[in-house]
Amino acid sequence: MIDRPGLAEFLRRCREALRPEDVGLPRGRRRRTGGLRREEAASLCHMSTDYYARLERARGPRPSEQMLASIAQGLHLSLDERDHLFRLAGQTPPVRGADSTHIGPGLLRILDRLHDTPAEIVTELGETLRQTPLGIALTGDQTRYSGPARSIGYRWFTDPAARELYRPDDHAHLSRVFASGLRAVAALRGPGSRAAHYADLLLAHSEEFRRVWNEHEVGVRPDTVKHFIHPEVGALELTCQTLVDPDHAHLLLVYTATPGSASREKLRLLSAVGAQALP
């Protein structure tokens, strides 16, 4: 059963505890309160201001699980806070662990500050959960996929378009990286895991994957320096730094260019073009 007064009070307190700069928003000169406005919270939660306001006023329909997950992410809730939100709304909290798509607030705070840098948050299976605007301009919207295709490792062996952004000289090594990484996650998570399921699918549908998988390689690491072939600005050489959140099995990937390099200038051009550079 939904606890409407408790839910309303919890949402109000969580919203008021967030500052605009905590979520990548400008503070502005005319702000009278330190917390977020309702319309800002609603935008972060991907819902209308009217719907969000009704929840804070203990009115409106019972939020769905999908809506609650969006609220939890938009308000940068911890896992404990997310679970409490679900219980107040009379819903069972989602499972925790490797399959969780809820991004920790610490990782989100870092991502929100990288507005001028290509960056993304991915799962251990290479499923992109969130990107910066410049990250979308660099690689396209990687969150648009569903099912196994959410994983870049799965797409690598099943969708030729997945390779177009990468230098052809790197393709063979990347095939080994993705197969090795999937083998490691499947061994860690067990036979009934999504990783094991993805491996079975790829063994059935990709001759190249079968060949690389049968080499039984483990520990093949991606190169720190990535070579992209962008359809608008051409070749880019970017260094990838990785920050790991072990509590959520998520990784923050940040791509930077050497100051003064041609790749740095191309990133500036992409920043000006914006996310419209790729469909």
Backbone torsions as a table, in degrees:
resi	resn	phi	psi	omega
1	MET	NA	137.5	-177.6
2	ILE	-75.1	136.3	175.2
3	ASP	-100.6	88.0	-173.0
4	ARG	-63.2	-46.6	178.2
5	PRO	-62.8	-41.4	179.6
6	GLY	-65.1	-40.8	178.6
7	LEU	-64.6	-44.0	-179.3
8	ALA	-61.2	-45.6	-178.7
9	GLU	-66.7	-39.8	-179.9
10	PHE	-64.7	-44.9	178.9
11	LEU	-62.9	-41.6	-179.2
12	ARG	-63.2	-44.1	-179.4
13	ARG	-67.1	-39.5	179.1
14	CYS	-65.8	-41.3	178.8
15	ARG	-64.3	-45.2	-177.0
16	GLU	-70.5	-20.4	178.9
17	ALA	-78.9	-17.3	-178.7
18	LEU	-90.5	134.0	172.4
19	ARG	-95.5	153.3	179.7
20	PRO	-54.2	-41.8	-178.8
21	GLU	-67.2	-18.7	177.3
22	ASP	-70.0	-23.4	-175.7
23	VAL	-119.7	17.6	175.5
24	GLY	79.3	21.3	179.7
25	LEU	-106.5	147.6	176.1
26	PRO	-71.3	143.6	-179.5
27	ARG	-74.2	-42.1	-178.3
28	GLY	79.0	159.9	-174.4
29	ARG	-87.1	-24.8	-172.8
30	ARG	-98.3	12.5	-179.6
31	ARG	-72.0	127.7	-178.1
32	ARG	-96.0	-21.4	-179.0
33	THR	-118.7	157.1	-178.4
34	GLY	-80.3	-25.8	-177.4
35	GLY	-84.0	-174.9	178.0
36	LEU	-77.9	150.2	169.5
37	ARG	-77.5	160.3	180.0
38	ARG	-60.4	-40.6	-178.8
39	GLU	-66.4	-31.1	177.3
40	GLU	-70.8	-43.9	177.8
41	ALA	-62.5	-42.2	179.4
42	ALA	-61.1	-41.8	179.3
43	SER	-63.6	-43.1	178.7
44	LEU	-63.5	-31.4	-178.8
45	CYS	-90.4	1.8	177.5
46	HIS	59.5	51.1	176.6
47	MET	-146.3	168.9	179.4
48	SER	-72.8	153.0	177.6
49	THR	-62.7	-37.3	-180.0
50	ASP	-62.1	-43.8	-179.1
51	TYR	-64.1	-46.0	-178.9
52	TYR	-63.6	-43.0	-178.7
53	ALA	-61.4	-38.0	178.9
54	ARG	-64.4	-35.5	177.1
55	LEU	-64.6	-41.0	179.7
56	GLU	-71.5	-16.4	177.5
57	ARG	-101.2	13.7	178.5
58	ALA	61.5	37.4	178.6
59	ARG	-128.2	-176.8	174.2
60	GLY	84.4	178.4	-177.7
61	PRO	-73.9	165.4	175.5
62	ARG	-71.0	124.1	-177.6
63	PRO	-65.6	141.7	177.0
64	SER	-74.9	169.2	177.4
65	GLU	-61.1	-40.3	179.5
66	GLN	-64.2	-41.0	179.2
67	MET	-66.7	-40.1	178.8
68	LEU	-65.3	-39.4	177.6
69	ALA	-62.8	-38.6	178.7
70	SER	-67.8	-38.2	177.2
71	ILE	-65.6	-45.0	-179.1
72	ALA	-60.0	-39.9	179.6
73	GLN	-74.0	-42.4	-178.4
74	GLY	-63.2	-36.3	-179.6
75	LEU	-91.4	9.7	175.9
76	HIS	55.8	47.4	-178.7
77	LEU	-79.9	148.5	171.1
78	SER	-74.2	172.2	179.0
79	LEU	-62.1	-41.1	178.3
80	ASP	-63.5	-41.5	178.4
81	GLU	-67.2	-39.0	177.0
82	ARG	-60.3	-46.7	-179.5
83	ASP	-62.2	-39.4	178.2
84	HIS	-63.7	-41.1	177.5
85	LEU	-58.1	-46.0	-179.5
86	PHE	-62.2	-42.5	-177.5
87	ARG	-67.9	-38.5	176.5
88	LEU	-60.8	-33.6	-179.9
89	ALA	-86.1	4.3	178.3
90	GLY	75.9	24.5	-179.9
91	GLN	-116.6	155.8	176.3
92	THR	-80.9	127.9	-179.8
93	PRO	-61.3	147.0	177.2
94	PRO	-63.8	162.7	178.7
95	VAL	-66.9	150.5	173.1
96	ARG	-97.1	173.8	176.0
97	GLY	109.1	-162.0	-171.7
98	ALA	-63.4	-28.0	-177.1
99	ASP	-86.2	-2.3	-178.5
100	SER	-71.4	137.3	176.5
101	THR	-101.8	4.6	179.3
102	HIS	-77.4	121.1	-178.0
103	ILE	-86.7	133.9	178.7
104	GLY	-62.5	145.8	-176.8
105	PRO	-61.8	-32.6	179.0
106	GLY	-62.4	-45.9	179.3
107	LEU	-65.6	-38.0	178.2
108	LEU	-64.8	-39.4	180.0
109	ARG	-62.3	-38.9	177.9
110	ILE	-66.6	-46.8	-178.8
111	LEU	-59.8	-40.2	-178.0
112	ASP	-62.9	-21.6	-179.3
113	ARG	-91.8	-2.3	-176.9
114	LEU	-100.9	44.4	-174.5
115	HIS	-66.3	-22.7	-178.7
116	ASP	-106.2	20.0	-175.4
117	THR	-136.4	138.0	172.5
118	PRO	-68.8	125.7	-179.4
119	ALA	-156.3	155.9	178.1
120	GLU	-153.2	154.5	173.8
121	ILE	-108.5	127.0	-176.3
122	VAL	-128.4	158.3	174.3
123	THR	-84.2	175.9	178.9
124	GLU	-67.2	-14.3	176.2
125	LEU	-97.6	9.8	178.3
126	GLY	75.9	28.1	177.8
127	GLU	-94.1	118.1	-177.1
128	THR	-76.2	125.0	-179.7
129	LEU	-100.8	-32.3	-177.2
130	ARG	-155.9	143.9	177.7
131	GLN	-133.4	152.0	168.8
132	THR	-77.0	160.7	177.6
133	PRO	-55.5	-39.8	179.2
134	LEU	-72.3	-26.6	173.4
135	GLY	-65.3	-39.2	176.9
136	ILE	-66.9	-39.9	178.6
137	ALA	-63.7	-31.3	-178.3
138	LEU	-78.0	-48.8	-171.2
139	THR	-117.2	-1.4	-174.1
140	GLY	84.8	172.0	-179.7
141	ASP	-75.6	99.6	-178.0
142	GLN	-82.9	-2.9	179.6
143	THR	-91.0	-1.2	-172.8
144	ARG	-79.7	-10.6	-174.9
145	TYR	-82.6	162.1	177.9
146	SER	-135.2	162.3	179.3
147	GLY	64.6	-155.4	179.6
148	PRO	-57.3	-27.6	-178.5
149	ALA	-65.7	-10.2	174.2
150	ARG	-63.0	-25.6	-178.0
151	SER	-86.2	125.5	177.8
152	ILE	-62.8	-32.2	177.5
153	GLY	-65.6	-36.8	176.7
154	TYR	-70.1	-45.0	179.8
155	ARG	-63.7	-31.5	-177.7
156	TRP	-56.5	-36.9	-176.7
157	PHE	-98.1	-6.0	-175.9
158	THR	-122.8	-16.0	-176.8
159	ASP	-131.6	106.9	-178.7
160	PRO	-55.8	-27.5	-179.4
161	ALA	-64.3	-23.7	-179.4
162	ALA	-64.9	-21.2	-175.9
163	ARG	-94.3	-9.4	-172.2
164	GLU	-65.4	-26.6	-178.3
165	LEU	-83.1	-5.0	-174.2
166	TYR	-114.1	143.5	-178.8
167	ARG	-59.7	130.3	-177.4
168	PRO	-53.8	-33.7	179.7
169	ASP	-62.7	-19.4	-177.4
170	ASP	-95.1	-7.3	-171.8
171	HIS	-60.7	-45.0	-177.4
172	ALA	-62.3	-43.4	179.7
173	HIS	-66.3	-40.6	179.8
174	LEU	-64.7	-34.1	175.2
175	SER	-60.4	-41.7	178.1
176	ARG	-67.1	-39.2	179.0
177	VAL	-61.3	-48.0	-176.9
178	PHE	-67.9	-40.4	178.8
179	ALA	-67.0	-42.6	178.9
180	SER	-64.1	-43.1	180.0
181	GLY	-64.5	-40.6	178.7
182	LEU	-66.1	-37.9	178.0
183	ARG	-62.2	-41.4	-178.7
184	ALA	-65.8	-43.6	-179.1
185	VAL	-68.7	-39.5	179.0
186	ALA	-63.2	-38.9	178.3
187	ALA	-68.7	-36.9	-178.5
188	LEU	-70.7	-41.8	-173.5
189	ARG	-91.4	-19.7	173.9
190	GLY	101.7	170.8	-174.6
191	PRO	-60.8	-30.7	-177.8
192	GLY	-89.7	8.1	-175.0
193	SER	-80.6	166.0	175.1
194	ARG	-64.7	-34.1	178.4
195	ALA	-60.5	-44.1	178.7
196	ALA	-65.5	-37.0	178.5
197	HIS	-65.6	-42.4	178.4
198	TYR	-62.6	-40.0	178.6
199	ALA	-62.6	-42.3	178.2
200	ASP	-62.4	-41.8	178.9
201	LEU	-62.9	-44.4	-178.7
202	LEU	-68.3	-36.4	176.5
203	LEU	-62.3	-30.7	-178.9
204	ALA	-83.6	-21.5	-170.6
205	HIS	-120.3	-9.7	-175.7
206	SER	-131.0	115.8	177.4
207	GLU	-65.9	-39.4	179.0
208	GLU	-63.4	-42.6	179.1
209	PHE	-61.9	-42.1	179.3
210	ARG	-59.1	-41.5	-178.8
211	ARG	-65.6	-46.5	-178.9
212	VAL	-69.7	-39.7	-179.4
213	TRP	-62.0	-38.0	-176.9
214	ASN	-72.3	-6.6	173.2
215	GLU	-77.8	-14.7	177.4
216	HIS	55.8	38.0	178.9
217	GLU	-79.0	142.3	174.5
218	VAL	-131.4	152.3	175.2
219	GLY	74.4	19.5	176.0
220	VAL	-77.5	116.3	-172.9
221	ARG	-97.7	146.5	173.6
222	PRO	-71.4	151.1	176.5
223	ASP	-68.5	145.4	177.5
224	THR	-66.5	-37.2	179.0
225	VAL	-91.8	123.2	-178.9
226	LYS	-104.4	140.2	177.8
227	HIS	-113.7	110.6	-179.9
228	PHE	-102.8	149.1	171.4
229	ILE	-116.9	97.1	-174.6
230	HIS	-88.9	136.6	-176.6
231	PRO	-66.3	-18.9	-178.0
232	GLU	-100.8	-41.2	-173.0
233	VAL	-114.4	-3.0	176.6
234	GLY	85.9	-147.8	-172.9
235	ALA	-74.5	134.8	174.2
236	LEU	-129.4	140.7	175.0
237	GLU	-115.5	110.4	-174.1
238	LEU	-124.7	142.9	175.4
239	THR	-91.6	132.0	-178.6
240	CYS	-105.8	121.0	174.3
241	GLN	-107.3	141.7	-174.3
242	THR	-121.7	130.9	173.5
243	LEU	-116.2	127.6	-174.1
244	VAL	-104.6	133.7	171.4
245	ASP	-107.9	94.7	-173.8
246	PRO	-66.0	-24.9	-179.7
247	ASP	-68.1	-25.3	-178.1
248	HIS	-116.8	-0.9	-176.5
249	ALA	56.6	38.2	179.0
250	HIS	-115.9	154.9	178.9
251	LEU	-127.7	140.1	172.3
252	LEU	-102.5	117.8	179.5
253	LEU	-104.5	125.0	-178.3
254	VAL	-121.2	127.4	-176.9
255	TYR	-109.4	124.6	-179.4
256	THR	-129.8	155.5	178.4
257	ALA	-113.9	151.0	177.9
258	THR	-63.5	130.5	179.4
259	PRO	-56.2	136.0	179.2
260	GLY	83.7	-4.6	-178.4
261	SER	-83.7	165.1	176.3
262	ALA	-62.9	-35.3	179.4
263	SER	-65.3	-34.9	177.7
264	ARG	-64.4	-41.4	178.7
265	GLU	-65.7	-36.2	179.2
266	LYS	-68.8	-34.2	175.3
267	LEU	-65.2	-37.5	177.3
268	ARG	-64.1	-38.9	177.3
269	LEU	-64.9	-42.7	177.6
270	LEU	-62.2	-36.6	179.0
271	SER	-63.7	-36.9	179.6
272	ALA	-73.0	-38.9	179.3
273	VAL	-68.6	-38.2	178.1
274	GLY	83.4	-168.8	-174.5
275	ALA	-68.8	-6.4	179.2
276	GLN	-79.2	-4.4	-178.0
277	ALA	-63.4	-30.7	177.6
278	LEU	-123.8	146.4	177.6
279	PRO	-68.5	NA	NA
